[in-house]
């Protein structure tokens, strides 16, 4: 199981991130960046322990990738 103790340090501004799903019992998680003000994009992050990457620039883009079983949604 990944070590999530340092997750508060990643990604930048994580106090505005909402974890909405996990994959394979916490192998990695998906979180969306919810900005306090209206924003053009709300990035969806793929997080594993204290490592992360932007999986999609918006929730709509994330859903398109999810429905197509895209490799971008997996931690490599």
PDB file of N, CA, C and O in Angstrom:
ATOM      1  N   UNK A   1       0.844  -1.174   0.000  1.00  0.00           N
ATOM      2  CA  UNK A   1       0.000   0.000   0.000  1.00  0.00           C
ATOM      3  C   UNK A   1       0.896   1.246   0.000  1.00  0.00           C
ATOM      4  O   UNK A   1       1.863   1.311   0.759  1.00  0.00           O
ATOM      5  N   UNK A   2       0.579   2.234  -0.848  1.00  0.00           N
ATOM      6  CA  UNK A   2       1.379   3.462  -0.909  1.00  0.00           C
ATOM      7  C   UNK A   2       1.348   4.213   0.427  1.00  0.00           C
ATOM      8  O   UNK A   2       0.376   4.123   1.177  1.00  0.00           O
ATOM      9  N   UNK A   3       2.408   4.942   0.708  1.00  0.00           N
ATOM     10  CA  UNK A   3       2.520   5.754   1.914  1.00  0.00           C
ATOM     11  C   UNK A   3       1.949   7.140   1.614  1.00  0.00           C
ATOM     12  O   UNK A   3       2.557   7.912   0.873  1.00  0.00           O
ATOM     13  N   UNK A   4       0.795   7.458   2.181  1.00  0.00           N
ATOM     14  CA  UNK A   4       0.122   8.722   1.901  1.00  0.00           C
ATOM     15  C   UNK A   4       0.396   9.795   2.955  1.00  0.00           C
ATOM     16  O   UNK A   4      -0.259  10.837   2.942  1.00  0.00           O
ATOM     17  N   UNK A   5       1.346   9.570   3.866  1.00  0.00           N
ATOM     18  CA  UNK A   5       1.594  10.552   4.928  1.00  0.00           C
ATOM     19  C   UNK A   5       2.051  11.898   4.392  1.00  0.00           C
ATOM     20  O   UNK A   5       1.785  12.921   5.023  1.00  0.00           O
ATOM     21  N   UNK A   6       2.727  11.936   3.256  1.00  0.00           N
ATOM     22  CA  UNK A   6       3.223  13.207   2.702  1.00  0.00           C
ATOM     23  C   UNK A   6       2.291  13.807   1.664  1.00  0.00           C
ATOM     24  O   UNK A   6       2.668  14.751   0.968  1.00  0.00           O
ATOM     25  N   UNK A   7       1.100  13.285   1.549  1.00  0.00           N
ATOM     26  CA  UNK A   7       0.169  13.775   0.521  1.00  0.00           C
ATOM     27  C   UNK A   7      -0.193  15.249   0.726  1.00  0.00           C
ATOM     28  O   UNK A   7      -0.546  15.939  -0.230  1.00  0.00           O
ATOM     29  N   UNK A   8      -0.107  15.727   1.959  1.00  0.00           N
ATOM     30  CA  UNK A   8      -0.435  17.131   2.220  1.00  0.00           C
ATOM     31  C   UNK A   8       0.537  18.079   1.530  1.00  0.00           C
ATOM     32  O   UNK A   8       0.242  19.267   1.396  1.00  0.00           O
ATOM     33  N   UNK A   9       1.686  17.581   1.089  1.00  0.00           N
ATOM     34  CA  UNK A   9       2.678  18.415   0.416  1.00  0.00           C
ATOM     35  C   UNK A   9       2.532  18.376  -1.110  1.00  0.00           C
ATOM     36  O   UNK A   9       3.216  19.124  -1.808  1.00  0.00           O
ATOM     37  N   UNK A  10       1.655  17.516  -1.636  1.00  0.00           N
ATOM     38  CA  UNK A  10       1.473  17.388  -3.078  1.00  0.00           C
ATOM     39  C   UNK A  10       0.004  17.168  -3.371  1.00  0.00           C
ATOM     40  O   UNK A  10      -0.667  16.620  -2.496  1.00  0.00           O
ATOM     41  N   UNK A  11      -0.551  17.522  -4.469  1.00  0.00           N
ATOM     42  CA  UNK A  11      -0.048  18.551  -5.362  1.00  0.00           C
ATOM     43  C   UNK A  11      -0.201  19.925  -4.740  1.00  0.00           C
ATOM     44  O   UNK A  11      -0.878  20.074  -3.722  1.00  0.00           O
ATOM     45  N   UNK A  12       0.420  20.932  -5.337  1.00  0.00           N
ATOM     46  CA  UNK A  12       0.336  22.286  -4.800  1.00  0.00           C
ATOM     47  C   UNK A  12      -1.118  22.712  -4.640  1.00  0.00           C
ATOM     48  O   UNK A  12      -1.928  22.546  -5.552  1.00  0.00           O
ATOM     49  N   UNK A  13      -1.431  23.248  -3.504  1.00  0.00           N
ATOM     50  CA  UNK A  13      -2.800  23.671  -3.243  1.00  0.00           C
ATOM     51  C   UNK A  13      -3.738  22.524  -2.947  1.00  0.00           C
ATOM     52  O   UNK A  13      -4.922  22.590  -3.277  1.00  0.00           O
ATOM     53  N   UNK A  14      -3.222  21.459  -2.319  1.00  0.00           N
ATOM     54  CA  UNK A  14      -4.054  20.270  -2.099  1.00  0.00           C
ATOM     55  C   UNK A  14      -5.237  20.538  -1.184  1.00  0.00           C
ATOM     56  O   UNK A  14      -6.167  19.734  -1.125  1.00  0.00           O
ATOM     57  N   UNK A  15      -5.217  21.669  -0.462  1.00  0.00           N
ATOM     58  CA  UNK A  15      -6.378  21.989   0.380  1.00  0.00           C
ATOM     59  C   UNK A  15      -7.623  22.231  -0.458  1.00  0.00           C
ATOM     60  O   UNK A  15      -8.730  22.266   0.080  1.00  0.00           O
ATOM     61  N   UNK A  16      -7.460  22.398  -1.768  1.00  0.00           N
ATOM     62  CA  UNK A  16      -8.592  22.587  -2.674  1.00  0.00           C
ATOM     63  C   UNK A  16      -8.882  21.348  -3.515  1.00  0.00           C
ATOM     64  O   UNK A  16      -9.656  21.406  -4.470  1.00  0.00           O
ATOM     65  N   UNK A  17      -8.254  20.223  -3.156  1.00  0.00           N
ATOM     66  CA  UNK A  17      -8.472  18.982  -3.895  1.00  0.00           C
ATOM     67  C   UNK A  17      -9.455  18.086  -3.159  1.00  0.00           C
ATOM     68  O   UNK A  17      -9.450  18.008  -1.931  1.00  0.00           O
ATOM     69  N   UNK A  18     -10.294  17.415  -3.929  1.00  0.00           N
ATOM     70  CA  UNK A  18     -11.293  16.501  -3.389  1.00  0.00           C
ATOM     71  C   UNK A  18     -11.050  15.123  -3.995  1.00  0.00           C
ATOM     72  O   UNK A  18     -11.142  14.941  -5.209  1.00  0.00           O
ATOM     73  N   UNK A  19     -10.739  14.155  -3.133  1.00  0.00           N
ATOM     74  CA  UNK A  19     -10.545  12.785  -3.592  1.00  0.00           C
ATOM     75  C   UNK A  19     -11.915  12.179  -3.852  1.00  0.00           C
ATOM     76  O   UNK A  19     -12.762  12.155  -2.959  1.00  0.00           O
ATOM     77  N   UNK A  20     -12.142  11.690  -5.067  1.00  0.00           N
ATOM     78  CA  UNK A  20     -13.460  11.157  -5.406  1.00  0.00           C
ATOM     79  C   UNK A  20     -13.458   9.674  -5.734  1.00  0.00           C
ATOM     80  O   UNK A  20     -14.527   9.079  -5.869  1.00  0.00           O
ATOM     81  N   UNK A  21     -12.285   9.058  -5.865  1.00  0.00           N
ATOM     82  CA  UNK A  21     -12.250   7.618  -6.169  1.00  0.00           C
ATOM     83  C   UNK A  21     -10.880   7.053  -5.836  1.00  0.00           C
ATOM     84  O   UNK A  21      -9.874   7.764  -5.833  1.00  0.00           O
ATOM     85  N   UNK A  22     -10.867   5.764  -5.557  1.00  0.00           N
ATOM     86  CA  UNK A  22      -9.594   5.082  -5.430  1.00  0.00           C
ATOM     87  C   UNK A  22      -9.616   3.870  -6.349  1.00  0.00           C
ATOM     88  O   UNK A  22     -10.677   3.390  -6.747  1.00  0.00           O
ATOM     89  N   UNK A  23      -8.432   3.389  -6.673  1.00  0.00           N
ATOM     90  CA  UNK A  23      -8.294   2.290  -7.610  1.00  0.00           C
ATOM     91  C   UNK A  23      -7.649   1.115  -6.894  1.00  0.00           C
ATOM     92  O   UNK A  23      -6.582   1.253  -6.295  1.00  0.00           O
ATOM     93  N   UNK A  24      -8.290  -0.028  -6.957  1.00  0.00           N
ATOM     94  CA  UNK A  24      -7.759  -1.274  -6.400  1.00  0.00           C
ATOM     95  C   UNK A  24      -7.349  -1.129  -4.936  1.00  0.00           C
ATOM     96  O   UNK A  24      -6.201  -1.385  -4.572  1.00  0.00           O
ATOM     97  N   UNK A  25      -8.297  -0.718  -4.109  1.00  0.00           N
ATOM     98  CA  UNK A  25      -8.084  -0.625  -2.655  1.00  0.00           C
ATOM     99  C   UNK A  25      -6.873   0.232  -2.302  1.00  0.00           C
ATOM    100  O   UNK A  25      -5.950  -0.231  -1.632  1.00  0.00           O
ATOM    101  N   UNK A  26      -6.883   1.445  -2.743  1.00  0.00           N
ATOM    102  CA  UNK A  26      -5.870   2.453  -2.420  1.00  0.00           C
ATOM    103  C   UNK A  26      -4.533   2.276  -3.132  1.00  0.00           C
ATOM    104  O   UNK A  26      -3.516   2.789  -2.664  1.00  0.00           O
ATOM    105  N   UNK A  27      -4.516   1.567  -4.240  1.00  0.00           N
ATOM    106  CA  UNK A  27      -3.289   1.495  -5.032  1.00  0.00           C
ATOM    107  C   UNK A  27      -2.925   2.906  -5.502  1.00  0.00           C
ATOM    108  O   UNK A  27      -1.768   3.317  -5.414  1.00  0.00           O
ATOM    109  N   UNK A  28      -3.921   3.640  -5.998  1.00  0.00           N
ATOM    110  CA  UNK A  28      -3.791   5.065  -6.237  1.00  0.00           C
ATOM    111  C   UNK A  28      -5.172   5.689  -6.183  1.00  0.00           C
ATOM    112  O   UNK A  28      -6.179   4.983  -6.217  1.00  0.00           O
ATOM    113  N   UNK A  29      -5.221   7.015  -6.098  1.00  0.00           N
ATOM    114  CA  UNK A  29      -6.491   7.722  -5.966  1.00  0.00           C
ATOM    115  C   UNK A  29      -6.613   8.783  -7.049  1.00  0.00           C
ATOM    116  O   UNK A  29      -5.624   9.204  -7.649  1.00  0.00           O
ATOM    117  N   UNK A  30      -7.838   9.200  -7.280  1.00  0.00           N
ATOM    118  CA  UNK A  30      -8.138  10.302  -8.188  1.00  0.00           C
ATOM    119  C   UNK A  30      -8.689  11.457  -7.368  1.00  0.00           C
ATOM    120  O   UNK A  30      -9.536  11.259  -6.497  1.00  0.00           O
ATOM    121  N   UNK A  31      -8.211  12.657  -7.645  1.00  0.00           N
ATOM    122  CA  UNK A  31      -8.688  13.850  -6.949  1.00  0.00           C
ATOM    123  C   UNK A  31      -8.895  14.953  -7.970  1.00  0.00           C
ATOM    124  O   UNK A  31      -8.189  15.027  -8.976  1.00  0.00           O
ATOM    125  N   UNK A  32      -9.868  15.808  -7.702  1.00  0.00           N
ATOM    126  CA  UNK A  32     -10.119  16.949  -8.582  1.00  0.00           C
ATOM    127  C   UNK A  32      -9.784  18.223  -7.826  1.00  0.00           C
ATOM    128  O   UNK A  32     -10.091  18.362  -6.642  1.00  0.00           O
ATOM    129  N   UNK A  33      -9.150  19.146  -8.529  1.00  0.00           N
ATOM    130  CA  UNK A  33      -8.801  20.443  -7.951  1.00  0.00           C
ATOM    131  C   UNK A  33     -10.023  21.353  -8.088  1.00  0.00           C
ATOM    132  O   UNK A  33     -10.432  21.696  -9.197  1.00  0.00           O
ATOM    133  N   UNK A  34     -10.592  21.736  -6.959  1.00  0.00           N
ATOM    134  CA  UNK A  34     -11.757  22.615  -6.933  1.00  0.00           C
ATOM    135  C   UNK A  34     -11.301  24.005  -6.516  1.00  0.00           C
ATOM    136  O   UNK A  34     -11.000  24.233  -5.344  1.00  0.00           O
ATOM    137  N   UNK A  35     -11.247  24.927  -7.456  1.00  0.00           N
ATOM    138  CA  UNK A  35     -10.785  26.280  -7.181  1.00  0.00           C
ATOM    139  C   UNK A  35     -11.855  27.062  -6.430  1.00  0.00           C
ATOM    140  O   UNK A  35     -13.045  26.831  -6.643  1.00  0.00           O
ATOM    141  N   UNK A  36     -11.454  27.983  -5.555  1.00  0.00           N
ATOM    142  CA  UNK A  36     -12.439  28.779  -4.809  1.00  0.00           C
ATOM    143  C   UNK A  36     -13.279  29.681  -5.722  1.00  0.00           C
ATOM    144  O   UNK A  36     -14.434  29.978  -5.417  1.00  0.00           O
ATOM    145  N   UNK A  37     -12.694  30.109  -6.838  1.00  0.00           N
ATOM    146  CA  UNK A  37     -13.410  30.936  -7.809  1.00  0.00           C
ATOM    147  C   UNK A  37     -13.620  30.137  -9.087  1.00  0.00           C
ATOM    148  O   UNK A  37     -12.978  29.107  -9.292  1.00  0.00           O
ATOM    149  N   UNK A  38     -14.511  30.607  -9.940  1.00  0.00           N
ATOM    150  CA  UNK A  38     -14.779  29.924 -11.203  1.00  0.00           C
ATOM    151  C   UNK A  38     -13.491  29.806 -12.015  1.00  0.00           C
ATOM    152  O   UNK A  38     -12.730  30.766 -12.140  1.00  0.00           O
ATOM    153  N   UNK A  39     -13.259  28.606 -12.567  1.00  0.00           N
ATOM    154  CA  UNK A  39     -12.040  28.366 -13.344  1.00  0.00           C
ATOM    155  C   UNK A  39     -12.397  27.651 -14.639  1.00  0.00           C
ATOM    156  O   UNK A  39     -13.381  26.914 -14.705  1.00  0.00           O
ATOM    157  N   UNK A  40     -11.590  27.876 -15.660  1.00  0.00           N
ATOM    158  CA  UNK A  40     -11.820  27.222 -16.948  1.00  0.00           C
ATOM    159  C   UNK A  40     -11.580  25.723 -16.843  1.00  0.00           C
ATOM    160  O   UNK A  40     -12.269  24.935 -17.491  1.00  0.00           O
ATOM    161  N   UNK A  41     -10.606  25.326 -16.029  1.00  0.00           N
ATOM    162  CA  UNK A  41     -10.266  23.909 -15.869  1.00  0.00           C
ATOM    163  C   UNK A  41     -10.231  23.536 -14.396  1.00  0.00           C
ATOM    164  O   UNK A  41      -9.889  24.358 -13.546  1.00  0.00           O
ATOM    165  N   UNK A  42     -10.576  22.332 -14.110  1.00  0.00           N
ATOM    166  CA  UNK A  42     -10.443  21.731 -12.787  1.00  0.00           C
ATOM    167  C   UNK A  42      -9.670  20.436 -12.987  1.00  0.00           C
ATOM    168  O   UNK A  42     -10.256  19.397 -13.294  1.00  0.00           O
ATOM    169  N   UNK A  43      -8.361  20.498 -12.814  1.00  0.00           N
ATOM    170  CA  UNK A  43      -7.500  19.361 -13.096  1.00  0.00           C
ATOM    171  C   UNK A  43      -7.877  18.141 -12.251  1.00  0.00           C
ATOM    172  O   UNK A  43      -8.243  18.268 -11.083  1.00  0.00           O
ATOM    173  N   UNK A  44      -7.782  16.984 -12.852  1.00  0.00           N
ATOM    174  CA  UNK A  44      -7.959  15.723 -12.143  1.00  0.00           C
ATOM    175  C   UNK A  44      -6.577  15.113 -11.994  1.00  0.00           C
ATOM    176  O   UNK A  44      -5.866  14.914 -12.979  1.00  0.00           O
ATOM    177  N   UNK A  45      -6.200  14.816 -10.746  1.00  0.00           N
ATOM    178  CA  UNK A  45      -4.886  14.259 -10.437  1.00  0.00           C
ATOM    179  C   UNK A  45      -4.987  12.767 -10.182  1.00  0.00           C
ATOM    180  O   UNK A  45      -5.989  12.273  -9.665  1.00  0.00           O
ATOM    181  N   UNK A  46      -3.954  12.076 -10.545  1.00  0.00           N
ATOM    182  CA  UNK A  46      -3.756  10.677 -10.215  1.00  0.00           C
ATOM    183  C   UNK A  46      -2.673  10.686  -9.147  1.00  0.00           C
ATOM    184  O   UNK A  46      -1.556  11.138  -9.400  1.00  0.00           O
ATOM    185  N   UNK A  47      -2.995  10.188  -7.946  1.00  0.00           N
ATOM    186  CA  UNK A  47      -2.092  10.296  -6.804  1.00  0.00           C
ATOM    187  C   UNK A  47      -1.760   8.909  -6.274  1.00  0.00           C
ATOM    188  O   UNK A  47      -2.640   8.069  -6.088  1.00  0.00           O
ATOM    189  N   UNK A  48      -0.477   8.690  -6.035  1.00  0.00           N
ATOM    190  CA  UNK A  48      -0.007   7.438  -5.440  1.00  0.00           C
ATOM    191  C   UNK A  48       1.030   7.798  -4.388  1.00  0.00           C
ATOM    192  O   UNK A  48       2.139   8.217  -4.721  1.00  0.00           O
ATOM    193  N   UNK A  49       0.676   7.637  -3.127  1.00  0.00           N
ATOM    194  CA  UNK A  49       1.572   8.058  -2.059  1.00  0.00           C
ATOM    195  C   UNK A  49       1.772   9.554  -2.128  1.00  0.00           C
ATOM    196  O   UNK A  49       0.799  10.309  -2.111  1.00  0.00           O
ATOM    197  N   UNK A  50       3.033  10.005  -2.206  1.00  0.00           N
ATOM    198  CA  UNK A  50       3.276  11.441  -2.336  1.00  0.00           C
ATOM    199  C   UNK A  50       3.648  11.829  -3.766  1.00  0.00           C
ATOM    200  O   UNK A  50       4.142  12.932  -4.002  1.00  0.00           O
ATOM    201  N   UNK A  51       3.412  10.925  -4.722  1.00  0.00           N
ATOM    202  CA  UNK A  51       3.649  11.215  -6.139  1.00  0.00           C
ATOM    203  C   UNK A  51       2.311  11.466  -6.832  1.00  0.00           C
ATOM    204  O   UNK A  51       1.292  10.891  -6.450  1.00  0.00           O
ATOM    205  N   UNK A  52       2.317  12.316  -7.837  1.00  0.00           N
ATOM    206  CA  UNK A  52       1.081  12.604  -8.559  1.00  0.00           C
ATOM    207  C   UNK A  52       1.390  13.041  -9.981  1.00  0.00           C
ATOM    208  O   UNK A  52       2.515  13.411 -10.317  1.00  0.00           O
ATOM    209  N   UNK A  53       0.355  12.987 -10.798  1.00  0.00           N
ATOM    210  CA  UNK A  53       0.439  13.555 -12.142  1.00  0.00           C
ATOM    211  C   UNK A  53      -0.947  14.055 -12.512  1.00  0.00           C
ATOM    212  O   UNK A  53      -1.949  13.595 -11.965  1.00  0.00           O
ATOM    213  N   UNK A  54      -1.000  15.004 -13.448  1.00  0.00           N
ATOM    214  CA  UNK A  54      -2.287  15.488 -13.953  1.00  0.00           C
ATOM    215  C   UNK A  54      -2.777  14.457 -14.959  1.00  0.00           C
ATOM    216  O   UNK A  54      -2.123  14.204 -15.971  1.00  0.00           O
ATOM    217  N   UNK A  55      -3.920  13.871 -14.676  1.00  0.00           N
ATOM    218  CA  UNK A  55      -4.495  12.858 -15.560  1.00  0.00           C
ATOM    219  C   UNK A  55      -5.378  13.498 -16.624  1.00  0.00           C
ATOM    220  O   UNK A  55      -5.473  12.991 -17.742  1.00  0.00           O
ATOM    221  N   UNK A  56      -6.023  14.608 -16.281  1.00  0.00           N
ATOM    222  CA  UNK A  56      -6.918  15.297 -17.223  1.00  0.00           C
ATOM    223  C   UNK A  56      -7.068  16.748 -16.779  1.00  0.00           C
ATOM    224  O   UNK A  56      -6.902  17.062 -15.600  1.00  0.00           O
ATOM    225  N   UNK A  57      -7.381  17.626 -17.721  1.00  0.00           N
ATOM    226  CA  UNK A  57      -7.509  19.048 -17.380  1.00  0.00           C
ATOM    227  C   UNK A  57      -8.878  19.414 -16.825  1.00  0.00           C
ATOM    228  O   UNK A  57      -9.067  20.515 -16.309  1.00  0.00           O
ATOM    229  N   UNK A  58      -9.835  18.493 -16.929  1.00  0.00           N
ATOM    230  CA  UNK A  58     -11.177  18.750 -16.415  1.00  0.00           C
ATOM    231  C   UNK A  58     -11.853  17.419 -16.099  1.00  0.00           C
ATOM    232  O   UNK A  58     -11.387  16.359 -16.519  1.00  0.00           O
ATOM    233  N   UNK A  59     -12.949  17.486 -15.359  1.00  0.00           N
ATOM    234  CA  UNK A  59     -13.670  16.257 -15.047  1.00  0.00           C
ATOM    235  C   UNK A  59     -14.280  15.653 -16.316  1.00  0.00           C
ATOM    236  O   UNK A  59     -14.332  14.431 -16.453  1.00  0.00           O
ATOM    237  N   UNK A  60     -14.736  16.488 -17.233  1.00  0.00           N
ATOM    238  CA  UNK A  60     -15.272  15.989 -18.503  1.00  0.00           C
ATOM    239  C   UNK A  60     -14.204  15.242 -19.293  1.00  0.00           C
ATOM    240  O   UNK A  60     -14.465  14.176 -19.851  1.00  0.00           O
ATOM    241  N   UNK A  61     -13.000  15.808 -19.335  1.00  0.00           N
ATOM    242  CA  UNK A  61     -11.896  15.137 -20.025  1.00  0.00           C
ATOM    243  C   UNK A  61     -11.545  13.831 -19.311  1.00  0.00           C
ATOM    244  O   UNK A  61     -11.231  12.835 -19.962  1.00  0.00           O
ATOM    245  N   UNK A  62     -11.597  13.832 -17.977  1.00  0.00           N
ATOM    246  CA  UNK A  62     -11.351  12.612 -17.206  1.00  0.00           C
ATOM    247  C   UNK A  62     -12.368  11.539 -17.580  1.00  0.00           C
ATOM    248  O   UNK A  62     -11.997  10.387 -17.801  1.00  0.00           O
ATOM    249  N   UNK A  63     -13.637  11.904 -17.653  1.00  0.00           N
ATOM    250  CA  UNK A  63     -14.687  10.930 -17.988  1.00  0.00           C
ATOM    251  C   UNK A  63     -14.490  10.362 -19.389  1.00  0.00           C
ATOM    252  O   UNK A  63     -14.707   9.171 -19.608  1.00  0.00           O
ATOM    253  N   UNK A  64     -14.080  11.200 -20.339  1.00  0.00           N
ATOM    254  CA  UNK A  64     -13.792  10.700 -21.690  1.00  0.00           C
ATOM    255  C   UNK A  64     -12.672   9.662 -21.649  1.00  0.00           C
ATOM    256  O   UNK A  64     -12.771   8.611 -22.282  1.00  0.00           O
ATOM    257  N   UNK A  65     -11.614   9.957 -20.907  1.00  0.00           N
ATOM    258  CA  UNK A  65     -10.516   9.002 -20.775  1.00  0.00           C
ATOM    259  C   UNK A  65     -10.976   7.723 -20.068  1.00  0.00           C
ATOM    260  O   UNK A  65     -10.615   6.618 -20.473  1.00  0.00           O
ATOM    261  N   UNK A  66     -11.764   7.882 -19.024  1.00  0.00           N
ATOM    262  CA  UNK A  66     -12.254   6.736 -18.253  1.00  0.00           C
ATOM    263  C   UNK A  66     -13.097   5.802 -19.123  1.00  0.00           C
ATOM    264  O   UNK A  66     -12.933   4.583 -19.081  1.00  0.00           O
ATOM    265  N   UNK A  67     -13.987   6.383 -19.900  1.00  0.00           N
ATOM    266  CA  UNK A  67     -14.861   5.572 -20.749  1.00  0.00           C
ATOM    267  C   UNK A  67     -14.094   4.856 -21.855  1.00  0.00           C
ATOM    268  O   UNK A  67     -14.545   3.831 -22.365  1.00  0.00           O
ATOM    269  N   UNK A  68     -12.939   5.395 -22.222  1.00  0.00           N
ATOM    270  CA  UNK A  68     -12.110   4.772 -23.256  1.00  0.00           C
ATOM    271  C   UNK A  68     -10.973   3.935 -22.674  1.00  0.00           C
ATOM    272  O   UNK A  68     -10.095   3.489 -23.413  1.00  0.00           O
ATOM    273  N   UNK A  69     -10.979   3.715 -21.346  1.00  0.00           N
ATOM    274  CA  UNK A  69      -9.964   2.910 -20.666  1.00  0.00           C
ATOM    275  C   UNK A  69      -8.558   3.359 -21.033  1.00  0.00           C
ATOM    276  O   UNK A  69      -7.708   2.547 -21.399  1.00  0.00           O
ATOM    277  N   UNK A  70      -8.326   4.659 -20.930  1.00  0.00           N
ATOM    278  CA  UNK A  70      -7.057   5.260 -21.350  1.00  0.00           C
ATOM    279  C   UNK A  70      -5.923   4.971 -20.375  1.00  0.00           C
ATOM    280  O   UNK A  70      -6.127   4.923 -19.162  1.00  0.00           O
ATOM    281  N   UNK A  71      -4.744   4.782 -20.913  1.00  0.00           N
ATOM    282  CA  UNK A  71      -3.553   4.526 -20.098  1.00  0.00           C
ATOM    283  C   UNK A  71      -3.188   5.735 -19.233  1.00  0.00           C
ATOM    284  O   UNK A  71      -2.523   5.574 -18.209  1.00  0.00           O
ATOM    285  N   UNK A  72      -3.608   6.943 -19.624  1.00  0.00           N
ATOM    286  CA  UNK A  72      -3.322   8.142 -18.843  1.00  0.00           C
ATOM    287  C   UNK A  72      -3.890   8.063 -17.429  1.00  0.00           C
ATOM    288  O   UNK A  72      -3.437   8.779 -16.536  1.00  0.00           O
ATOM    289  N   UNK A  73      -4.862   7.209 -17.226  1.00  0.00           N
ATOM    290  CA  UNK A  73      -5.511   7.094 -15.922  1.00  0.00           C
ATOM    291  C   UNK A  73      -4.881   6.039 -15.036  1.00  0.00           C
ATOM    292  O   UNK A  73      -5.443   5.669 -14.006  1.00  0.00           O
ATOM    293  N   UNK A  74      -3.722   5.558 -15.433  1.00  0.00           N
ATOM    294  CA  UNK A  74      -3.011   4.558 -14.643  1.00  0.00           C
ATOM    295  C   UNK A  74      -1.644   5.099 -14.269  1.00  0.00           C
ATOM    296  O   UNK A  74      -1.004   5.802 -15.052  1.00  0.00           O
ATOM    297  N   UNK A  75      -1.213   4.771 -13.088  1.00  0.00           N
ATOM    298  CA  UNK A  75       0.110   5.218 -12.648  1.00  0.00           C
ATOM    299  C   UNK A  75       1.146   4.311 -13.279  1.00  0.00           C
ATOM    300  O   UNK A  75       1.084   3.090 -13.130  1.00  0.00           O
ATOM    301  N   UNK A  76       2.090   4.897 -13.979  1.00  0.00           N
ATOM    302  CA  UNK A  76       3.112   4.107 -14.662  1.00  0.00           C
ATOM    303  C   UNK A  76       4.466   4.421 -14.061  1.00  0.00           C
ATOM    304  O   UNK A  76       5.476   3.863 -14.490  1.00  0.00           O
TER     305      UNK A  76
END
